[in-house]
Amino acid sequence: MLVWVIYDISDDKKRNHVVKICKNYGLYRVQKSAFLGTLNRNEWDSLALETGDEIDEGDSLYIFPVCDDCFKKIKLIGEGFDKDLVRDELGVKFF
């Protein structure tokens, strides 16, 4: 399933660890605090557990599943992410 990971983490060290976790799951960074990619259910659960350990009071992290039909309806306003990074999988779905 396609997922968005969006977070607001105040501690630099913890935020950087979340970035590393997201990249380890093969997610693409689309903004400073937003990742996008495909995960299976087990990966989604594991990602939630691993990133949950990095969250302190006042921080937040969302993992949103997005269905293919909903993903196709996303409207991008402004500059998009580097399409070369995601053209293998997501680029096909975007265009």
N, C-alpha and C positions, 0 to 999 in steps of 0.2 A: 504494500500500500504506500501511496505517496504521503509524506508527512512534512509538516513545517515544524521547526523547532525555533522558538522565539524566547528570548530571555532578557532579564534585567538583573544583573548581578553586580553588586557594588565592589566586591573584593577582586582586585586584579588577578591574583593568583588563582582563585577559584574560577573566575571567568575564563581565564586561559586554559584551565583544566577542562572546563566544559567544551571549549572550542576543540581541544585535542580529542575528547571523547566523540564529539560529533564527526570529526574528520575520520576517526578510526572506524566509524560505522559507514563511511563512504558518503556522508552527506556533503552537499555543496554549499559553500558559504555564499549567500546572495546579498547580505548586508552585514554590517558589523555584528549585529546580534540576532541574525536570522540565518538558519540553515534549511535546506530543502533536499529531499532525496527519497529513496524507496527503501522501506524496511519490511521484513515479515513480522508477524505478531510477536514472536519470541525476541527479535531484535528490539522491537518497540518497547517491550516490557523491560528488557535489560538496560536499554538506554535510559528509561525513566528511573530505574533503580540507581544506576551509576551517576547520573546527573543530579538526582535527588540528594545524594550525599554532599553535593557542593553548594546546596542552597541554604542560606542563613535567613533568619527572620528579616523581613523587609525585602528579600529578593523574590523573584518570580521566574518561572520557566514553564512554557506551554509546549505541548507536543500535540499538534492538530493533525488528525488524519484528513486526507482530502481525496474524494473519489475522482476518478478520471474525468467524468463529465463536469464536475465542479471545477476541476483544475483547468479544463479547456475554457471555462467562462471567466477566468481571472483576468481582470483588466489591469494592465501595467501603465502607470502614469509616471512619466519621468524616465530617468536612465535605468535601464535594466542591468542585470548581472552579465558577467562575461560569458557569452554564449558558447565560446570555444570550450569552456570548462564543462559544460553540461550537454553538449550537442549529441553525445553518444546515446543518452537515454532521454533526458528531459527536453532537449531541443526539438525532438520530433513531436513531442506532445504540445509544445508551445506553439509551433507553427504549422 
